[in-house]
Amino acid sequence: MSLQIATVLILISSSLCANEKFSFEGYKLIQITPKSVHHIQLLDSWENNPDFDVWNRIKSIEESVDVALSPKAFEHYKSLFKLASIPYTIINDNIQKLLDREQESMIRNVGSRSIVGKYARYTEVMSFISNMEIDNPDIASTYSFGKTFENRDLKVLVLKTSTSQKNVWIDCGIHSREWVSVSTCVWFIDRLIKDFRNSDPVATDLLNYYEFHILPIVNPDGYEYTHSTFRLWRKNRRPNSGSSCVGTDLNRNYGYKWMVAGASLNPCSDTYAGPSADSEVETKSVEKAINDRQGEWDTFVTIHSYGNFWMVPWGWGSTQIPDYSDLYSVSKIGVDALKSVYGTKYSIGSPANLLYSAAGGSFDWTYAVANIKYSIALELRPGRGEPDYNYGFVLPEDRAPAVGEETYVGLIAMIDAIRNLNRKN
């Protein structure tokens, strides 16, 4: 390595760490396996505690739950696990090492000018969609439909042709620590434009029928905070009145079945649903953007990580929606297409049945209130049983292109299936 390149890498590394970041040194990622209904009830109660950071769970007996704990919290809960006879294993004894691995992968890619397949910052993503508009004036436009508490734009890229009839909404990054979600929206934009320019028949047909409204970062304040200060932050960054704790879980704040299940009224909780339904500017802005085009939407997709789940409403409860079979059918087409790329397997179903009940989610609102029949939520890689599973939210950046590619193929297949159904009806 030349001295010049070495100097550049040192400067890059220093700039990435210029802001004082919270260290997760000694934090443990543990896997808990509930053996009884009582154990599940205890996990439910602990999930409201700010020191009990649930990363991923399936709410049933014998299904493991991933939890991150500080050294102090681990000592506290370890004694509670023992008292309740709840088995657990330590799957990573130092979460900071995962974050270091993620940063190393980002430093290796930093020389590339393109942000496609990378964990880009908010300003880079905004520049990317502005450049897409400039470079593709015949099909691309942008609009901003709100400002966050920290005065960042909620900016959407629209891709369409002169014959587009119906709309598709895709958003990413509602939970700020889910970086691979944001990179997947960027990948989707880049690939759809390239496919259209290369006269790919499916991309051409889709853009001739649909307007794609893509919001790459629903929660830009939280997203920037994860890059600059606290990597595992989940909520937005608006202060809470009467509390020193900041932020609301935007995916518990939507005004349908608010606080019915799986949410907290504790402002310090990661699942804090806000002081009232639709209290947050990000929530209200997305709802207004969708309501302003009421009746024009065919599909709503919100992209999260992690776990390999392709989900349909409801999130708030286990009752089956009237359109379940239709949503399952098109989801199966998407899941099969996604699997064809790298063999990644997804489970299909509702959050309440696959994972746990959680009310106030965006796709419950779009299905029930905005009347968007095909309302879908994805939980991207890594999935249980995969080699990368223990990375959780901090999947190394060099995995992001594969996630973006398979997700693009799956979503395009599903959306095309919905378009074909519309043509038949």
Disulfide bonds with the S-S distance in Angstrom:
Cys172-Cys185 2.20
Cys245-Cys268 2.00
